[in-house]
Amino acid sequence: MVYEGKTRNITMENIQLMKENGFKPSNIREYRKEMLFTAANKEVWLPVKSTLVEQMEIEVREDEPVLLYTAVLQDKDSAAKPVILLVEEYQVK
């Protein structure tokens, strides 16, 4: 993945998916921001643990490749719904 240097507030869609998957409000609050990454010419906004957002903004340059360690969040009832990756940790390549 390549960090694109942009952040935004987490979407309501992702918050709702977290709720549907049993996340408690305190767990949801750990993911207040999403960061923009690209892979294979596709842009993807990923929720990032709040403790990592500021650290990444300081340590990782725009257009710099990173290795992301994620948790997969998917609605068990429907394979058609999107899979969300929650960024738990990272490493600069």
N, CA and C atoms as a LAMMPS dump frame, in Angstrom:
ITEM: TIMESTEP
0
ITEM: NUMBER OF ATOMS
279
ITEM: BOX BOUNDS ff ff ff
-5.0000000000000000e+02 5.0000000000000000e+02
-5.0000000000000000e+02 5.0000000000000000e+02
-5.0000000000000000e+02 5.0000000000000000e+02
ITEM: ATOMS id mol type element x y z
1 1 1 N 0.843 -1.174 0
2 1 2 C 0 0 0
3 1 3 C 0.891 1.241 0
4 2 1 N 0.368 2.284 -0.59
5 2 2 C 1.085 3.562 -0.627
6 2 3 C 0.228 4.602 0.076
7 3 1 N 0.812 5.289 1.045
8 3 2 C 0.118 6.34 1.787
9 3 3 C 0.004 7.574 0.904
10 4 1 N -1.205 8.131 0.803
11 4 2 C -1.436 9.281 -0.07
12 4 3 C -1.458 10.615 0.672
13 5 1 N -1.236 10.597 1.976
14 5 2 C -1.108 11.846 2.726
15 5 3 C -2.405 12.551 3.052
16 6 1 N -3.545 11.868 2.97
17 6 2 C -4.836 12.498 3.24
18 6 3 C -5.576 11.743 4.342
19 7 1 N -6.311 12.508 5.155
20 7 2 C -7.151 11.92 6.198
21 7 3 C -8.539 12.539 6.139
22 8 1 N -9.502 11.828 6.717
23 8 2 C -10.862 12.347 6.846
24 8 3 C -11.492 11.668 8.066
25 9 1 N -12.623 12.212 8.504
26 9 2 C -13.354 11.573 9.589
27 9 3 C -13.908 10.241 9.107
28 10 1 N -14.029 9.282 10.013
29 10 2 C -14.549 7.965 9.663
30 10 3 C -15.989 8.106 9.164
31 11 1 N -16.347 7.322 8.168
32 11 2 C -17.685 7.411 7.584
33 11 3 C -18.718 6.742 8.485
34 12 1 N -19.949 7.203 8.385
35 12 2 C -21.053 6.599 9.141
36 12 3 C -21.257 5.147 8.715
37 13 1 N -21.016 4.853 7.46
38 13 2 C -21.145 3.485 6.958
39 13 3 C -20.193 2.545 7.72
40 14 1 N -18.963 2.968 7.915
41 14 2 C -17.995 2.138 8.638
42 14 3 C -18.339 2.035 10.122
43 15 1 N -18.83 3.124 10.706
44 15 2 C -19.264 3.078 12.103
45 15 3 C -20.415 2.095 12.262
46 16 1 N -21.377 2.143 11.336
47 16 2 C -22.516 1.232 11.392
48 16 3 C -22.066 -0.224 11.248
49 17 1 N -21.13 -0.488 10.36
50 17 2 C -20.624 -1.842 10.179
51 17 3 C -19.932 -2.336 11.452
52 18 1 N -19.223 -1.456 12.115
53 18 2 C -18.579 -1.822 13.378
54 18 3 C -19.645 -2.178 14.427
55 19 1 N -20.698 -1.383 14.505
56 19 2 C -21.787 -1.654 15.45
57 19 3 C -22.434 -3.008 15.155
58 20 1 N -22.685 -3.266 13.884
59 20 2 C -23.323 -4.517 13.477
60 20 3 C -22.459 -5.73 13.789
61 21 1 N -21.146 -5.509 13.9
62 21 2 C -20.226 -6.597 14.201
63 21 3 C -19.852 -6.665 15.677
64 22 1 N -20.646 -6.009 16.523
65 22 2 C -20.478 -6.142 17.959
66 22 3 C -19.473 -5.223 18.615
67 23 1 N -18.982 -4.212 17.899
68 23 2 C -18.051 -3.267 18.511
69 23 3 C -18.792 -2.421 19.538
70 24 1 N -18.197 -2.243 20.68
71 24 2 C -18.74 -1.366 21.712
72 24 3 C -18.375 0.066 21.346
73 25 1 N -19.143 1.051 21.847
74 25 2 C -18.808 2.456 21.544
75 25 3 C -17.36 2.817 21.877
76 26 1 N -16.829 2.275 22.963
77 26 2 C -15.437 2.585 23.326
78 26 3 C -14.46 2.045 22.281
79 27 1 N -14.779 0.901 21.674
80 27 2 C -13.927 0.35 20.616
81 27 3 C -14.047 1.16 19.333
82 28 1 N -15.248 1.601 19.029
83 28 2 C -15.467 2.402 17.819
84 28 3 C -14.697 3.715 17.916
85 29 1 N -14.644 4.305 19.108
86 29 2 C -13.934 5.581 19.296
87 29 3 C -12.439 5.458 19.04
88 30 1 N -11.91 4.249 19.033
89 30 2 C -10.49 4.057 18.726
90 30 3 C -10.191 4.333 17.253
91 31 1 N -11.227 4.422 16.426
92 31 2 C -11.074 4.656 14.983
93 31 3 C -11.854 5.911 14.597
94 32 1 N -11.255 7.069 14.801
95 32 2 C -11.933 8.329 14.5
96 32 3 C -11.627 8.84 13.092
97 33 1 N -10.535 8.386 12.514
98 33 2 C -10.088 8.888 11.207
99 33 3 C -9.881 7.745 10.221
100 34 1 N -9.97 8.095 8.953
101 34 2 C -9.606 7.199 7.864
102 34 3 C -8.473 7.862 7.098
103 35 1 N -7.58 7.043 6.57
104 35 2 C -6.462 7.562 5.787
105 35 3 C -6.54 6.964 4.384
106 36 1 N -6.074 7.727 3.425
107 36 2 C -6.142 7.31 2.03
108 36 3 C -4.87 6.579 1.62
109 37 1 N -5.07 5.383 1.05
110 37 2 C -3.98 4.56 0.532
111 37 3 C -4.329 4.142 -0.888
112 38 1 N -3.301 3.783 -1.657
113 38 2 C -3.534 3.224 -2.986
114 38 3 C -2.808 1.889 -3.089
115 39 1 N -3.411 1.018 -3.883
116 39 2 C -2.813 -0.282 -4.198
117 39 3 C -3.324 -0.672 -5.567
118 40 1 N -2.432 -1.039 -6.45
119 40 2 C -2.795 -1.428 -7.815
120 40 3 C -3.697 -0.377 -8.466
121 41 1 N -3.323 0.887 -8.318
122 41 2 C -4.035 2.019 -8.911
123 41 3 C -5.465 2.193 -8.407
124 42 1 N -5.789 1.617 -7.253
125 42 2 C -7.101 1.81 -6.63
126 42 3 C -6.916 2.562 -5.328
127 43 1 N -7.761 3.587 -5.131
128 43 2 C -7.731 4.338 -3.884
129 43 3 C -8.666 3.678 -2.88
130 44 1 N -8.219 3.637 -1.619
131 44 2 C -9.054 3.061 -0.574
132 44 3 C -8.84 3.857 0.715
133 45 1 N -9.957 4.234 1.335
134 45 2 C -9.926 4.903 2.624
135 45 3 C -10.05 3.832 3.7
136 46 1 N -9.085 3.769 4.613
137 46 2 C -9.094 2.761 5.668
138 46 3 C -9.154 3.417 7.043
139 47 1 N -10.043 2.927 7.919
140 47 2 C -10.045 3.416 9.295
141 47 3 C -8.724 3.036 9.974
142 48 1 N -8.136 3.998 10.674
143 48 2 C -6.84 3.796 11.329
144 48 3 C -7.01 4.096 12.817
145 49 1 N -6.407 3.251 13.664
146 49 2 C -6.454 3.494 15.103
147 49 3 C -5.985 4.905 15.393
148 50 1 N -6.728 5.598 16.244
149 50 2 C -6.435 6.997 16.546
150 50 3 C -5.013 7.201 17.042
151 51 1 N -4.488 6.245 17.784
152 51 2 C -3.125 6.374 18.306
153 51 3 C -2.077 6.363 17.2
154 52 1 N -2.435 5.86 16.015
155 52 2 C -1.482 5.778 14.903
156 52 3 C -1.562 6.944 13.928
157 53 1 N -2.703 7.629 13.874
158 53 2 C -2.914 8.654 12.849
159 53 3 C -1.84 9.728 12.907
160 54 1 N -1.671 10.351 14.057
161 54 2 C -0.678 11.424 14.178
162 54 3 C 0.734 10.897 13.94
163 55 1 N 1.006 9.719 14.448
164 55 2 C 2.324 9.107 14.266
165 55 3 C 2.612 8.88 12.78
166 56 1 N 1.622 8.375 12.05
167 56 2 C 1.821 8.148 10.609
168 56 3 C 2.014 9.451 9.856
169 57 1 N 1.243 10.471 10.234
170 57 2 C 1.375 11.763 9.555
171 57 3 C 2.776 12.345 9.725
172 58 1 N 3.433 12.03 10.833
173 58 2 C 4.794 12.521 11.084
174 58 3 C 5.835 11.636 10.403
175 59 1 N 5.679 10.327 10.521
176 59 2 C 6.711 9.381 10.081
177 59 3 C 6.642 8.991 8.609
178 60 1 N 5.463 9.031 8.013
179 60 2 C 5.304 8.523 6.651
180 60 3 C 5.052 9.683 5.698
181 61 1 N 5.86 9.739 4.652
182 61 2 C 5.691 10.783 3.643
183 61 3 C 4.593 10.399 2.655
184 62 1 N 4.012 11.407 2.031
185 62 2 C 3.046 11.166 0.96
186 62 3 C 3.724 10.357 -0.144
187 63 1 N 3.018 9.408 -0.701
188 63 2 C 3.491 8.51 -1.765
189 63 3 C 4.538 7.506 -1.287
190 64 1 N 4.633 7.308 0.021
191 64 2 C 5.591 6.346 0.563
192 64 3 C 4.901 4.995 0.798
193 65 1 N 5.537 3.899 0.371
194 65 2 C 4.967 2.566 0.6
195 65 3 C 5.017 2.191 2.081
196 66 1 N 3.933 1.563 2.542
197 66 2 C 3.867 1.085 3.926
198 66 3 C 3.275 -0.321 3.942
199 67 1 N 3.666 -1.058 4.945
200 67 2 C 3.092 -2.373 5.196
201 67 3 C 2.068 -2.184 6.305
202 68 1 N 0.802 -2.535 6.035
203 68 2 C -0.265 -2.34 7.011
204 68 3 C -0.653 -3.665 7.649
205 69 1 N -0.807 -3.632 8.958
206 69 2 C -1.316 -4.782 9.698
207 69 3 C -2.76 -4.447 10.042
208 70 1 N -3.685 -5.268 9.573
209 70 2 C -5.099 -4.924 9.68
210 70 3 C -5.929 -6.04 10.297
211 71 1 N -7.089 -5.629 10.781
212 71 2 C -8.13 -6.565 11.175
213 71 3 C -9.192 -6.485 10.086
214 72 1 N -9.753 -7.623 9.706
215 72 2 C -10.764 -7.665 8.65
216 72 3 C -12.138 -7.607 9.298
217 73 1 N -12.969 -6.71 8.796
218 73 2 C -14.324 -6.555 9.306
219 73 3 C -15.287 -6.75 8.15
220 74 1 N -16.111 -7.795 8.241
221 74 2 C -17.051 -8.093 7.166
222 74 3 C -18.352 -8.584 7.773
223 75 1 N -19.448 -8.162 7.188
224 75 2 C -20.763 -8.617 7.622
225 75 3 C -20.889 -10.102 7.301
226 76 1 N -21.14 -10.92 8.31
227 76 2 C -21.222 -12.364 8.116
228 76 3 C -22.449 -12.794 7.324
229 77 1 N -23.49 -11.966 7.319
230 77 2 C -24.745 -12.329 6.657
231 77 3 C -24.719 -12.145 5.15
232 78 1 N -23.807 -11.323 4.672
233 78 2 C -23.827 -11.032 3.245
234 78 3 C -22.413 -10.909 2.684
235 79 1 N -22.08 -11.786 1.774
236 79 2 C -20.774 -11.718 1.121
237 79 3 C -20.725 -10.56 0.13
238 80 1 N -21.881 -9.999 -0.215
239 80 2 C -21.939 -8.912 -1.188
240 80 3 C -21.497 -7.579 -0.585
241 81 1 N -21.58 -7.444 0.733
242 81 2 C -21.188 -6.187 1.366
243 81 3 C -19.669 -6.063 1.366
244 82 1 N -19.168 -4.837 1.373
245 82 2 C -17.714 -4.653 1.3
246 82 3 C -16.998 -5.11 2.57
247 83 1 N -15.771 -5.497 2.393
248 83 2 C -14.891 -5.845 3.496
249 83 3 C -14.184 -4.557 3.92
250 84 1 N -14.108 -4.322 5.215
251 84 2 C -13.41 -3.156 5.739
252 84 3 C -12.152 -3.641 6.45
253 85 1 N -11.041 -2.996 6.172
254 85 2 C -9.79 -3.302 6.852
255 85 3 C -9.531 -2.209 7.883
256 86 1 N -9.366 -2.606 9.146
257 86 2 C -9.071 -1.668 10.217
258 86 3 C -7.566 -1.707 10.474
259 87 1 N -6.898 -0.587 10.287
260 87 2 C -5.443 -0.538 10.434
261 87 3 C -5.087 -0.536 11.928
262 88 1 N -4.358 -1.569 12.332
263 88 2 C -3.96 -1.763 13.726
264 88 3 C -2.509 -1.351 13.975
265 89 1 N -1.67 -1.485 12.938
266 89 2 C -0.247 -1.171 13.051
267 89 3 C 0.3 -0.985 11.642
268 90 1 N 1.475 -0.42 11.528
269 90 2 C 2.095 -0.234 10.213
270 90 3 C 3.601 -0.314 10.331
271 91 1 N 4.228 -0.455 9.182
272 91 2 C 5.689 -0.457 9.107
273 91 3 C 6.059 0.217 7.801
274 92 1 N 6.997 1.15 7.867
275 92 2 C 7.468 1.811 6.646
276 92 3 C 8.353 0.834 5.908
277 93 1 N 8.121 0.699 4.608
278 93 2 C 8.914 -0.259 3.816
279 93 3 C 10.294 0.283 3.527
